[in-house]
Amino acid sequence: MARSIWNGVISFGLVSVPVEMYPATREHEVSFHQFEKDTGDRIRYQRVNERTGKEVEYEDIVKGADVGGGEYVMLDPDELDEIAPGRSRSLEIHQFVDLDEIDPIYYQKTYYLGPGSEETAKTYALLRDAMADANRAAIGTFVMRAKEYLATIRPDGPLLVLETMFFADEVRDPEDVLDTMPSRAKPRPQELRMAAQLIASMTAEWHPDDFRDSQTDRVKELIAAKKAGKEVTAAQAAPEATGAEDLMEALRLSVDATRQRRRGTTKKASKNASKSAPKKAPRKAAKKAVRKVPAARR
């Protein structure tokens, strides 16, 4: 079983709900070490005092805030914990909002919230079911590892799920990031209709298991190939951008290709279903199974 990474209480009004927080996701990237090129020598990082050149133990490291003029204010972890609201053990709900109103750009990372104990399971269920019935999410703040987080808590089946969020000033304005904003050019009606057909032909139900990290698979294949001394094949180049004059034809061909692929998938599914269906006994065999009555006994 995984260990909780934070535990405390969710407080709304005068009600306090003890919870434990667990990571809901994990990444599966291939882990690499660093080596100096053309050698087998590992590259390692050390915490070194730049004046003495000596390595410093982790517990002897404090944080310094730059206050200008080459001066720093030093803070150790205990001092940061002391100023944390509720000593980092309280998640205060500030308001409830309609779940559909939250722009997904603000979501950062997902965590499961479990009840703090069996004795408090009823208050946990109360908050969960009341939010589910009203389609509401709770917006609150809490401190973890000396950092304050904005968070959304939402019901998800038997669980409460917490999403850490970006604060408003952490979400960039696209005009400050993009070199050029998209133009206001409008597509022709026939192009819009064809694009709608393509979207409709590619629309399906969301099944997370349908998707796999193929890039990680390719990296593992590359490692296996190099280990076996095999030649490595390069991946296909990215497709070129579709020009305005080719847009209609590209849309039409895409719709046709998607429909053909769908028809092929449907036929394959039907064929597989017929193979797995129980077979009926052949007619001849059925006739043989009928016992003939002798003429003398009719």
N, C-alpha and C positions, 0 to 999 in steps of 0.2 A: 504494500500500500504506500502511496505517496504521502509525504509529510506536508502539513500545511505551511505556507510561507508567511501567513499573517493571521492573527486571531484577535478579535475584539468584539465590540457591540455596534449594531446598527441602531441609531436612536432616532425616533420620530415622535414628536410630542413628548409625552412622559413614558412612552413605551420603549424598552430596550430589548433588542434581539441579539443574543450572543451568536457569533458565526465564526467559522474557520474558512480560510481562503486557500484554494488549490489551483495550480495552473491548468487551464482547459486545453491547451495546445502544446505541441512540441514540434520542433523542426527536425528534418531528417537529412540535412545536408551531409555530404561526405566530409569527414574531418581530415584536415591536412596539417602536417608539421612543416616548418620552414628549414631549408638547408641552403648552404652556400653553393652556388652553381658549380657543376663539374666536380663536386666533392660529396662525401657522405657526412659532412660536418653539420650538426644541428645548430640552428640559430636560437638562442634563448634570451629572454628579456629579464633584466635584473633591475631592482630599485636601488639606484646608486646615488650617494651624496655627491653632487657635482663639485663641491669644494675639496672633499677628502678622497673621493674616488672609491670609497668603501660602500659595500652593500648595506642597506638599511632593512631591518625586520619590519614586517607589515604592521605589527602592533605599535611600533614607534613612529608611525606616520600620522601626521595631523594635516588638516586642510588649511590653506591660506587664501584669504580673499584679497584680491588686488584693490587697494584703495587709492592708487595713483601715486606718482612720484617715486616709484620703486619700493613703496611700503606695502606690507601685508599684515592683515589681522589674522592671527592663528586661532583655529577652532578645533577642538578635539570632538570625537563622536559623542561623548557623554553630554557635552554642552549643547550639541545639536538636538539630542534626544530630549533634553530638559525643556526646550522651547516648543517642542512639538505639541500641537493641540491634543489634550487628553492623553498626553504621554504616549502617542502613537497607538492607542488602543480603542479609538472611537471613530465610527463613520457616521457623521451627522447628515441626515437627510434635510436638504433645504427646501425642496419642492417636489411635486409629482407632475409629470407632463405626459401628454399623449405619446405613446411609443412611436407612432408614425411621424411625429414632428421632428425627430432627431436626424440630422444629416449624417450619414455614415462616415463622412470625412473626419468627424470628431472622434470616432472610435480608434482605440490604440491597441489594447490587448485584452483577451478574454480570460476570466477566471470563474471557477465554480465556487459557490458559497454553500458550505454545509452547516447544519445546525451545530451550535457550540456544545450541546450535550443532549441526552435523551429527555432530560427534565424540561428543556426549553424548546422542544420540537413543536409544541402547540403554538407558541408565539411566532416561530418561524413560518409555520403553515398559515397562520392568520395573515401575515404580511404578504406571503406569496399568493394566496387565493384572492385576497382583496384586490391586489394589483391586476391579477389575471382577469377577474370579472370586469374591471373598469378599463382594461387595455391601457394601463398606466405603467410608466417607468419612474423610478425614484432617482433624483439627481442629488448627489452628496459629495462630500470631500473627506479624505482621510490621509493620514501620514504613514508612509512605509519607508524604512531605511533613510530617514531624515529628508524625505521628499514628499511634498504634498501633491495629492492626486485628485483630480476631478473624476467622478465616476457615475456611471449609470447602473442601476440594479434593475433587472427585468425578470419576470417569471418565465420559466421554460420547463413545462411539464412539472415534475415533482420538485424541481430545483429553483433556486434563485441564482441568476448568473450576473456577474459583475463585469462591466466593460470599463477599463481605465480610458480616460478621454484626454484629448488635447484641450488646453485652454484656448479661448478665442484668439489671443495674441500669438499663439503658436501655429495657427493655421494661416498659411501665406495667402496674400491676395494674388490671384493669377496674373494681374497686370504688372505686378512687381517681379514675376518669375519668368513669364513667357517673353521671348524677344518680340514676337508679333502676335496679337490676338487674332482669333479666327475672323475672317471677313463676314460681312452680312449678306453675301451672295446667296440668293435663293435658288434651289433646284427647280427644274421644269416639272410641271404636273405629272407628265408621263414617267419621269425619273423617280419622282416621289412614290407613284403607284407601284412601280417595279421594285423599289427598295422595300416597300411595305409587304409585297408578295414574298420577297426573299426572307424578310424577318419572320413572316408567318410560316414559311416552309421550314425554317430552322428552329421554330419554337417547340420546346419540349418541357416536360416536368423536370424539376431540379432534383437530381440524385447525386449527392457528393461522391459516392463510390464509383461513378462513371469516369472520374478524372484521376489521373496519376501523375506524379512528378517525373515526366519522361526525361528531363534534363539530368536529374540525379541518376537515373538508369543508364543514360549515355555515359556519364562520368565513370560509373562503375564498370561499364563495358570497356571504356578506354583504358582503365587501370588493368583490367584482366587481359586485354589485348597486348599492352606493353609488357606485362609480366610474362606472357607467353612468347614474346618476341615477334608478334604478328604486326602486319602493316595496319596503320590507322587510316580509316577513310574519313574524309572531310564531310561535314554536313552540307546540305543544300543551302544555297544563298537565299537571302530574304527576297520576297517578290518585289518587283519594281512598282512604283506608284502608278495608279490608274489615272490616265489623262482625261481631261474633260470630254474630248471627242470620242473616247473609247468607253465612257461610263455606261451608256445605255446597253451596249453590246455585252459588257462585262456583267451587268446586272442580269440580263436575259440568260446568259450562259450559266451564271451562278444558280439562278432559280431552277433551270433545267437539270443541272447536275445534282442539286439537293433533292429534287423530286425523284430522280432516278435512284439516288442512293437510298432514299426512304423506301421506295418500292422494293428495292433489292433486300433491304433489311426486313421488310414485312414478309416477303416471300420466304426468306430464310427462317424467320420465326415460325411461320405456318408449317414449313417443311419439318422443322425440329419438333413442333407440337404434334404433328401427325406421326412422326417416328416414335415419340414417347407415349402416344395414346395406345391403349390395349387393343390388340388385333383381334378381329372377329374370326371365328373358325371358318375354314373354307366350306363351300357348299357340299363338295363331294364327301368331305369328312362327316358332315352332318347327316348325309343320307346313309352312310355306312353305320352310323350310330343307331339308326332306326331298325328295330328287330322285325324281320318278316314273319308274318303269321302263316303257318302251313294251311293249304286250301282245305284239308280235312277238318280243321278246327274252326273255320269261318262259319 
